[in-house]
Amino acid sequence: MGVTELCLHMATRAGDGPDAWPRSYACVAEYEAMLDPELARLIAQFGIRRVAFRDLAAEAVPAS
């Protein structure tokens, strides 16, 4: 058992201006993928547990 990080930059639109994501970045597609019911089914099927980093820190075992 271990931890795998999946990092996404989901957004409902690409945005404009100096802080906008590059046009080649698929932030809207990432957002839509995370809402896909098939993804929720696969997460449940494989027993994947979604957690925040703070939750992992609370579960961490101190180094000896």
N, C-alpha and C positions, 0 to 999 in steps of 0.2 A: 504494500500500500504506500502511496506517496501523494505528492501534491504536484499538480500541473497548473500553470498559470495560462489563462487565455485572456489576452489583452485586446480590448476593442475600443474603438473611438466612435461610438454610435451617435448618429445625428439624424434629424428629420429633414435636413437640407444641407448642402455643401457650404453655404454662406458666401459672403463677399468681404472684401476689404483685406487689410494686411494680416489679419489673424485667421483667414479662411484656410481650409484644408486645400491641398493641391487638387486640381481637377481630376487627376488620375486616382485619387484615394476614394474608395467605395464606402464612405461612412454611412450613406443612406442604405446601401445594400446590407451592411452589417446590422443596422437597426432592424430592417425588415426580416433578416434571418433569425434574429433573436426572438421575434414575435411568431415565428413559424411553429404551428402546433406539432409538426413532425420532429422538430428539435426537442421540444418538451417531452415527446414520447421516447425519443432516443436517450435523453438524459435519465429518464425513469428506468428504461429498459436496462441500461448499463450500470445502474446504481450510483450514478454520479451525484455528488453532493456539492451544491453551489454554496460558497461561503465568502465572506469578506475577509480581507487580510487581518483585521482586528480579531475576528473569530479564531483564525489560525494561531495568532499570537497568544490568545487566552488558553488554547489547548496545548501549546508547546511545552515540551518537557525540558526543564533546565539542564544545561550541560553539566556533566560531572567532572 
